[in-house]
């Protein structure tokens, strides 16, 4: 089954059959294509951000296991002061990692929203142009 390289091409051909005076069908189709592209771009960015978050979480877990192994090998089991220091460092590391993950998630959401907002603004401008008389 052969597919058209431009899925909007078939839609365009269909809409051209309904030539309405004062309506720019190609502009409407192009606007829809741009909206779909903006959504696809936002989804791609979200997917990449999720991959980065998963990678960071994997690094955190790996680091925690390494730290536990090093602690077990160092033999600080009987020294409460050393145990407290190791726990403090582990807590600070975990907190820093969580802050980094939260910032990555926040940035990802902000980027996606910015892309969608930009396209919405472009769409409003396109509508204004399409609504002008004589076009």
N, C-alpha and C positions, 0 to 999 in steps of 0.2 A: 504494500500500500504506500504510494508516494505521498509525501506531505509537502505542502508549500513551505518554502523557507520563510515566508512572511505570513503568519497566520491572519494578519489583518488585511492581506490582499484579497482574500475571498470575501471578507465582510465588505470591503470597499466596493468590489464589483456588484455585490447585492444591493448596497445602498445607492449606488449610482443609478440604478434602475428607477429609483424614486426621487427624481430631481425635483426638489422643492425650491421655488423662487426665494432667494434671499438666505438659503441655508447652505452653508459650506460643509458638505458631507465629508470631504477629505479632512477638513479641520477637526471635525468631531471624531473621526476614526483616529487621527494622529493624537488627539488629546487622550483618547482611551489607551492608545499604545503607550504613551508617556506615563500614564497612571500605573499601568501594569508594570512598566519598567521600574518605576519608583518603588513599588511594592516588592518586586523581585530584588532590587538593590538593598532595601531595608531588611528583607529576610536573609539575604546573603551576609550582611553585616552582623545580624543577630546570630546566625549560625557560626560565623568565625569567632564571635565573642564567646559563645558557649564552648567552643573548642578550647579557647584560651583559658577559660575558667576551669574546665576539666583538667587541662594540663597543669594549671597552678595547684589545683587540689591534689593531683597525683604527686607533684613535687613536695607539697606539704606533708602528705602521708609518708612518702619515702624518707623525707628528712626526719620526721618524728621517729620512725623505726630505726634509722641510723643512730639518732640520739639515744634511744633506749638501749641499743646494742653497745654503744660506747660507754654508757653509764654502767651497764652490767659488767663490762670488761674492766672498767677502772677500779672497781671494788670499793666504791664509796658507801656501800650499804650500811656500814656501822657509824658513819660520821654524820650526825644530824645537821651540822652547819653546811657541809658539802651538799647534802641532799636538798636542803632548803635553797641553796644557791642554784643548783641544777633545776629545781622546780620553778624558781623565779625566772630563769633564762628561758625555759620551755614555755612558760606562760607568756612572757614578753614576745617571743617568736610567734606563737600562735595568734596573739592579738595583732601583731603587725601583718601577718598573713591574712587574717580575716579582714582587716582594714583594706588591704590591697585588693582582695576579692570584691569587697563591697564597692570600691572605687571603679574596678573594671566593669562591674555590672551597671553602675550608675552611668559611666561613660558610654557603654553600649546602648543603653536606653536613650540617652541624650542624642547620640548620633542617629539612631533610628527615627526618633521624633523629628529631628532637624531635617532629615531627608523627606519625610512625609509632609512636614510643614512647608518646605520649599516647593514641593510639587503642588500642594494645595494652593499656594500663592500663585504659581504659574498658571494653574487651572483657572483661577479667578480672572487673571489677566486675559487668558484665551477666551473666556466667556464674554468679557467686556468687549473684546474685538469682534466676536461673532455677533453680538447684539447690536452693533453699530449699524444704522440704516445705510443702505447703499452698498453693502459688502456682500 
